[in-house]
Amino acid sequence: MISAFAPGKCILFGEHAVVFGHPAVAVAVDHGVTVSVSESKDWVLEGKPFLKDRHPHISHILENVFQYDGTPLCIDIESSLFSAAGMGSSAALSNALAAAIQCHLKPDEPLDGIKLARIAHSAEASAQKGRASPTDTATSALGGCIVVSDTQVDGTRHIFDTELDTPEGKRHWSVSAVDIPEDLEQSWLVIGYTGEGSSTGSMVAKVADLVSKNPEKMGDLESIGKITKAGLTALSAGNLEALGMAMDACHHKLQSLEVSSNKLDMLVLAARPHSLGAKLTGAGGGGCMVALTTDPKRTSEAIEVAGGIPMISKLGSEGVRIT
Ligand code: PMV
């Protein structure tokens, strides 16, 4: 049996603004998805017959990417991520599956993070009618801190460029990394799940509608772009206080874009006295918030008391790997 683990992600800065061409910054978290594959008499997924039409990510990777025609496989999936909560669970699943299949077919070939990031991005695109940013897939494949933007952001290390034919035309992204300095090793992220689902598609549509009816809201997106760059500078310099302040400022702008919710605001407010900064993360409307803290136990307790489900992670975990 071969098992591969791929981490989930958390967006630190730039959600929604990235749709309008600004950069997004995401970090890999300690939690993720493990996929195990073993040869079997029949195709089995999670103990049941594998129905490929129901699992577009898995069928795309097996058929279109690897053109798999070997012995049937028994595939098991274990996730420690909150699902439908903006933690990148489908990207982690695609990365872990692609790594496990590659290792099954070519056990001596080392994993190539960029190749896996591209495979997982193609799986997301095929499952989402051609619309998928490479943020989740690249962060899960490569680990650490990843910046996705139309053009490379100053101070980041370029990793690869990628493009996709979307129903709205060709899109191009530059994917870069930021090395997380040692000073940040004493800090933690506490992700707080509201328990409420979040639909990325409808939140993106909501912002598009808000901006078209209130053109001045474009200013909030531009402010998020500036906050993201300030946050990246703070991150690279290991300046925890400035990083936390940028997260607070980002939440304020996301509130102005009407993508926060009462529960998200409650968890952010509960976490702040015990954190360096806190904000919603991802599409908003539900899903999760994230706090940066040097006292993860205290921050988790505050989030729990306010009705959230906390999850502690270091900042920028390792990317996809065979376990
Ligand atoms: O739902 P999430 O956490 O993957 O966040 C989506 C981020 C958005 O900027 C809102 C949408 C996007 O495609 O980048």
Residues whose N, C-alpha, C, O or C-beta is under 5 A from the ligand:
A	BS01	PMV	G14 E15 H16 V18 G86 M87 S133 T200 T281 G282 A283
